[in-house]
Every structure is written in C-alpha cells, then in structure tokens.
Amino acid sequence: EAGKAADVVVGSKEFTESVIVGEIATQLLKSAAIEVQYRKQLGGTRFLWQALIAGEIDLYPEYTGTLIEEILGGRLHGKRDPETLRRVLSEQGVRMTEPLGFNNTYALGMTAARADRLGISKISDLRPHPELKFGFSNEFMARADGWPGLRQAYRLPQQEVAGLDHGLAYRGLASGRLDVTDLYTTDAEVDYYSLRVLEDDQGYFPDYRAVFLYRADLAERLPAALAALRRLEGRISEQAMIEMNTEAKLGKVPEREVAAGFLRKRLGIA
Ligand code: PBE
C-alpha cells in the first residue's frame, strides 16, 4: 500500500469495453473528489485478478461467468449461488458490486453469408463440418469456460484451430481466412460485419454480467469511493454498452470521451 500516489487505483483488461468501463469508474470517482490512478489495459483476466489480490489495484470491471468458471472455478465446488460466491470472494479479501446492467457473453460467430450457405444457425450445426477453420482469442483458447470445454461439450471435430488477438479475429472472418470465432456479444463488430451469433443450444456458456470487483479494504478505507462506484449498479444497459463500444471501436472516439459522454447523459455528471 505504501507509496501509492492515489487514493484508489482502477485497473482494466486489454479490450475496449473493459477500458471504457474502467474510465467510467475513474471519472465517477474523480467527480466525487477522490484521487484516482487509472491503470488501463493491464492484461488478461488472471493478471487483473492477481493484481487485485496483491493490492496493486483496488478495483476493476469483471463478469460473473468469468469469476465463477475461470477465476474461482475450483474453490466453489460446483456451487454457483450468490451467497457462496460472495463468501468465497470475501475469503480472498474481495467484494463485488451488484450487476451494472449488461451481459457480455462469449458466443461463436460466423459471417451471416457463410452460415446461410452451410445452413448453420447453432453451435451443434458445426459438428458435420470438420473443414471449417476456427480462430479464437488467446484467452478463450485456454480458459475453463473456453475452447477445450466447448469442444468436449459439443463433440466438435475441427482440428484447424488458431489462437489470435481478439481484434484480428473479426478481420479474419471478414477476409475469409477464418470461418468461426468467439465473439463478445456486446462488441461493435457483431453488427458491423453482419455476423451470425450461433445459438448455444446446449447452454454451455453461463451469464457474464458485468460487475466491479473491489478490495474489501477499500470499502473500509474510503466508503465514499464505494458509494460512488455503486451509482453504476443497474445503470449500464446492453444497448448503452454496445453503443459505447461502437463509438470507441468504429468511431475511433477515445475511451475517455466515450466514458465522459455516458456520465453526462445518463448520470448527469459533467
Ligand atoms: N468477455 C466476454 C468476458 C467473458 C466473456 C470476454 C468480455 C471476460 O472475461 O473478459
């Protein structure tokens, strides 16, 4: 803790949405006269979780499914109820807010044109097509809720499976180098590239409701910070999040401005 320049250190993962939501928190805390340092795009899920536990950051945006399947997986012993979740989190000195209002789930996607030609509308329709080229974001390749489990659950035969940067996967679909990738359902590219979101007909993916994870000691040290953060509970709809991702990704508006616009329009914070 010693030597921290700011009262609160906010972190985020490497993709646009995480950076925007981290910006929103940062600006909201600043508007409450709290000194904030924003360490954006720190890395992947595991890195952010470790940084939170180590006290290098005080809070970051996370998703319930990611928390349950990937981060806490083994420690929950198959239980997924909110009470168990909060108890196991608090054993780690971590708490979470109520959901912010949107769900950003993984899904498999293809271009609508390719999906139509092959008659594919759901994940199990991929089974008779071993020739399809799959490319998944690097984190998805290795996660507990990612490719290995999905392949097993759906008994998918595809052998040609590449790991790549999430942003590049969309361009791979558009150029025809890839047939199938993992989407994040609030991504701007889903609409932009006219992608078909394949139905998860075996219900493999959980909900990924956005929340903030924060250190329990933050709540004790700076209750005003927590009160400010909690103003975001239930306030970011799926539509609002998709619009913000679109502004940033396709409109090239800096995340900082996108976040400021949200706070001004939806929370009346100038
Ligand atoms: N996501 C979508 C989540 C999981 C699903 C990639 C934004 C994440 O864990 O970062």
Boltz pocket constraint, residues with backbone or C-beta under 6 A from the ligand:
constraints:
  - pocket:
      binder: B
      contacts: [[A, 13], [A, 45], [A, 63], [A, 66], [A, 104], [A, 105], [A, 106], [A, 183], [A, 184], [A, 185], [A, 208]]
      max_distance: 6.0
